[in-house]
Structure formats: structure tokens, C-alpha cells
Amino acid sequence: MMKFTQLKKSRMLSFHRFSRKEFAIFASMHQEVRIAVLSIATLGSVCIQKVEAHSIKMPANEAEEAAGETIDEHEMNEVTVAGSMTPLTLLQSARMVSVITRSDIERAAAQSVNDLLKLATGVDVRQRGGFGIQTDISINGGTFDQITILLNGVNISNPQTGHLAADFPVNTSDIERIEVLEGAASRVYGASAFGGAINIVTRKTLPENSVPHKSTLDDFASQDSVSGNPVPADSVSKKVGRIQTLKPWAFEAGLHGGSYGTAGGDARLFFSPRLKSSKFFSTVSGSYLRSDGATLNSDFYRSNVFHQGGWESAAVELHWQAGWSHKRYGANTFYSAAYPNQWEGNDRLIISAGASTKGRVRFTPEVYWQRCYDHFQLIRDTQTGENFHRTDVYGARLGMDFKWIAGRTALAADVRAEGIYSTNLGRPIDSLAHHPEIPRQNGAVYTNRDSRTNMSLSLEHNVLLGAFSASVGLLANYNTYLSDGLHLYPGVDVSFRPITSWKLFASYNKGFRLPTFTDLYYKSPTNEGNRNLKAEESHSFQLGASAIYNLSPFMLRFSLKGFYNRGRRMIDWVMYDASDVYHSANFNLDNMGLSADVRFDFNEEKTLGKVLRTISLGYSYMHQKRHDEVAVYKSVYAMEYLRHQLNISLEHRIWSRLSANWQLRWRDREGAYIKYEDAVSTGTLVSYSPYATLDLKLQWTDSRYKLWVEGTNLTNHTYYDLGNIPQPGIVVLAGFCVKF
């Protein structure tokens, strides 16, 4: 479901830039402004979505609606999202993109990005421990290796294994929104976008409630953004009253702790000085979290540091980011329940920089690099089954898009080099002179290596004709791992609005995924890789509809989607009999299903809205069909999918600034696991049992601070996301955040 922010009262609204609206006079100010008084008529079509829009920009946490205002669904959709090569808004996009907004993030009882993704219907989050430390993420019955993870649009997927894909160098407080694109997206994002993509968009504007500097409209040289004619300041002031510019910096910090010795903190600094002919912003954040662990051998500590910056002039926009994450944790039964005392440590560095020119023809170059160190012990604090890995990914992309009479056309060339040094993965290194040393391991060296390079050319054309939009694209891809030359991956997306409130869409896209280095080479007492694996391919079909209605006491949003993914040469780890080890293998598997979402946002000016804020319900059903004749005794990932998934959330006001958010989740997983007792297999397959969890977050929100307490799994129910690993019972955390 596309999630939008709830209706709230606010003493003050903040805006950035407006375009081609009756209030477009503010576009020329080139300043962040806070509007203290503004008429309801002017705000009649203001978007309340707390996300950065292509033509409307709002600071984080400033999407609260003033009393008596109405909401225009068109404006609500003017948000640039993932899904195409050209910058299209939700209203224009021919594909449906689910959005978890900043407001959703603040309300949720979640301590990690992985926890937040549980809010999206169709997304499967399987945890080995709490707090998102060991988590696998998949979409529509796929596996954790079959999605592309993006950080501000930059591909940060890990070629070693998808188990490490969710090691984001950001904290939940850093995130502005999360975009979930379902279905194959290889023509847009290349390899690994087999089943969809998840884009994490971080906050880059000053937060709400920053202390403003008082000013008047006389301080600005305003002009109409449409006509270009000057607008007298006194005529504007009659409509908007007093305007205040925000100070150029803001600081936030918070601490939290609770059950199982959990304790942590985070802080972030926003800096955006006022410049006459250009714009600049910079954010720096850091976080730390540790816990004794809520289950056996699940203790951990993790820390993140993240920086994002940008500069914009009349001709070009530059942007860059750098992130570092450090994590150490008990990896309970990571590869097998026969070894419950496993351990792992990860370090990850991500750097990227890009630019975007302005004008009818737009160029978008981008470069990035990421390095990941992985240290694994099969038996903790011993050298038994110990592995060291270092992966490097280098990438460059040059894109171009332009508008013309027939629509919008985009072209892009992309090069991505992936390499690994390891003590286990890859081919043996012949020359001793080329054995890199393993950091902090007393002269130990990597003994194996492998690498591959992916090159692609992509073309996309978008047609926007009133209520109709279509996107047609093609990716031509060559990878040095594959020996059969160039591969083509086409796609087409169409949407139509028969009336303003409804949107119908349909799409077909072909996707692919290369096997990870773990799929190819990993070998242990319980696992055996396969160097002859072929690339996965999928034909993905989607059909659906969405609607939005303003029914006065509340805003109703509804969506219904169906999908069919025809998978060929799917990769999974399987056992062929009870005494077998797990093998990585190819087989044909189809996924199909449907999902429905309903959301009510209540108007606080109505009687009911003074108590209720939002109610949302989401349900998905999935089914699989395997075509191979070879019988499989046990699948680890691909055939252990959520047949039924139900999400229900309720937010309501308790008293004054105190609110509550309830989240009920029900899961029914297909598949079974081999039961172990005292780390010894019983040889018995146990089917996964359906389970439900109830979470609650209580929050007191003030302009300068926020206090909260949350409880997860309030019923203290024992359940399993993965076999032999019981998930934590009730966990209670509390914390606060202050703003300067």
C-alpha cells in the first residue's frame, strides 16, 4: 500500500519551493521559509506527503495539515519515486510504488530499517534475532538475493551474499522515506533487480521546529515562477502575513534503552547556509546500539556514521554521500542449527557522487565504490570454520534524458565491477605475491579470489497523455561471468486514470540475477556451492488499481494488485534427502499472488478525528508452482514463503500530545524445517505454524523534544521466522529525542 502521512493539527507549516501553483511566488525566494499565517483557500491543494517531490519540496516532519484544509489527491502524488529512468512522480508513474513515509517511520515500533519494511504488504522480513541484526528481506515470494537495495538511488547490493544486503550505514532517524518497487526492474536497475527494488531515501533538509530567524517579505526579491514578473512584497504579505526564514543549521540527538541490556543513541547535524545564487546542504549523523541479545547467542553491537551533501546552482546540481557501518554479533544457527554458537563481524564503507544538469536535455553522471569486510566463525572464538572475505564494487553510470513532442526519453550506460578476496570463496590465487593481507590478523592472507564485470546499455521512453501514461524500455546487458554474449531485458508499464480518483495499471518486465559468490563457491560441513550455476531469469506480470476519496471525516485510500512471476533457473539451497547437505541449485519456480490495502486518514477537525488518526489494513496471498521433476526434500529460502500475510495498524490520540500506535501482524509461512535437539538433527520435518504479533508505541511529541516507549510482541508469543530459532518474546524500549 502506498502509505501517506496522517492528518494532524500544527501550529505552523513549513514549505520549500512551489511550482506552477497560485502560490508559486515563493519559488523565487531561494530560501527555506516558514509560513505563519496562510489562508485556507491558498492551501486547498497542498500536498501533505512528507517526501521530497520533483516539483514540491517539504522539510522532513512538516507534512501536518492545518485546521479546515482539504487535500488534493493530485498534489499528494507529485512525488518523484523509483520505477523509471526519468524523474516521474507517483501521479505520472505507470508502476505502483509503495512509500513508507517519515511519519510512518516515526510512529512505528521499529529499531531498524528491516523492522520498518514489515509495514509494506508483500515484503517478507525473516529474522534470526531481534533489532534487524540478522535479517533477510524478500518481495512477493522471492529470496533475499533477488532484490536490489538502493541508498538514495545508488545500488549498494552485496555480491558476496544477500544476507549482508541489509547492512545499511544509516539509522531509522536518518530516513526520509522508503520506496518499495515490486516486480522485475532489471531494465531500470540492472542485475539483481530480479524481484524488485527497495530505495532508502535519507533526510537532507532541516527538520521541523528548527528555531527560525524573523524576517519579512521585504528581505526577498520575489518574482512569479510562471510569468517571471516581480511580485510586490506588500501584496504578498496581505495573503501570507509574517514569513520567517529558518536558521541555517539544526541538531537532533536521542538516547534509548530497555530489555536485555539494550542501549543506544544517535545524533545528526543539518547545515544549509543561505546563499544568493545557489543552494548547499550537508548532513552528518552517527548512531550506536548494543544488546545482550533476546535469544541464545544473539548479543551484538553496531555503529554507523553517515554523511550526505549537495550543491545546486541554476545550471547543475551535485550530490554525494559516504557511509560506514561496523557490526559484531552472535550469529545463532546462521548456516545450520548443528552449530548454534556461530559468530560474525561486518564492516562496510560506501561512497558515491553524482550530478544532474538542468534544461531540456539533462545529463546524470554517477560514480560509486563500496567495500565490505566479513569475518565469520562457525564456532565462536575459535578458528573452526573461520572465513574472511573482502568484497569491492566499483560502478559508473552516465545517463541522459530529454523531453520532446513525443514524450520523455532516457538513455544510460552502466559499468559495474564486482570482486572478492576470500579464504573460502573464489578460485585459488596462484601467485603468492598477489595474496593481500587480512587486516588485523597477524599477517594472514586471502587465498582465493574472483571478479566479474557487468556492462549495460538501457533505453526508455515515457509517454504522458493526460490520464494515460506508458513506459517502454530495453536493457542490453553483457557480463563476463556469462559465456553466451549479450542478453536483452525488455519491459513495458502502462497506467490509466478513468476518473480523477482511480488509477489502473498493468506491466510486464523481464529480470535477471547473477549467482552470488556464496552461491558459487561456499563450502562448509553443511553447505556446498555450485560453480556451474546459471543466471536466474524472470518474466514478471502485474495488474492492479488504486483509488483515493475524500469523504470529509476521513481520506480513504485503496489499492488492489495481482502478480505472476515466471521464474527460470531459480537459485536456492536445497537438500535432496534427509541425510544430504545443502546444495546451491537451479530449478524453475513460479510465484503468483495478490494483495489489497486500505487506509483511512481522519480529519482532526471532525469529531471522530479528534481521537482517531489513521487505520490501515493490508493483506497478501501467494502461491508457488515448481516445474522440475527432481524431488526436493528441503528448501532453505525460495520455497519457504508467506502464503498469508496480514498487517493492521491503528493510531489514535490519548490525551493532549500523547498518542498511541498499534500494529498487529499475522503470518502463515509455507514450508518446513528440520527439528534439532541439542544441536543434533532429529530427521523430522516440522511445518511452520501461523503466528501473530502485537506491537505498541506510545509517544509524546513536542516542538523541541519527543518521548516514547514501545513494546514489541506484547503477547510474548514464541514464533519462528527461520527453523530452530525462536524469536524474542516481549521487548520493551524507551527513549527520547531533543532538537535544537
CORUR-V871097 format. One line per field, one symbol per residue. phi: phi as a letter, one per 30 degrees, with the letter a starting at -180 (. if undefined). A space follows every 50 residues. Layout:
phi: ???
//
This chain:
phi: .dcbdddbdbdaccbcbcbhbdcdeddddhbdbccdbadddddebddcdd bdcdcbbbdeiccdcddidcccddddcdbdbdkbdcdcdeddddcdbdbc dddddddddbcaeddddddcdjccccccadiidbbccbbhidcddcbccc chicdcdcddadecdcdddbceddcdabccccjebddccididdckbbcc ccdbcdddidddcdabdddccdbddcdiddcedddddddcidcbddddba bbaabaalehidaaaaaabcbbddcdcabbbabbbabbbbadjdbehbda bbbbbbbbbabbbdcbbcbaaabbbbbbadcehecaddbdcdbabbbbbb baaabbdckdcccbdababbbbcbbbbdbeibcdidbbbbcbbcbbbbcb bacadckbbbbabbbbcbbbcacbcjcedddddccdddehbhidbdcbaa aabcbbbbbbbccbbidcbbbbbbccbbbdddccidbcbdabbbbbcdbe dcbcbaabbcbbbdddddedbdbadbbbdbdcdcddbbcccbbaabbbbc cidaccbbbbbbbbcccbhdcacbccadcdcdcdbcacbccblbbbbbbc ccdddcedddcdcbbbbbbbbbbbbccddddcdacdbdcccddbbbbbbb bbdcahccbbbcbcbbbbcdjabddcbhibddicdcddcdbbbbcbbcbc cbdcabcabbbchddhddbbdbeibddeddbcbbabbbbb
//
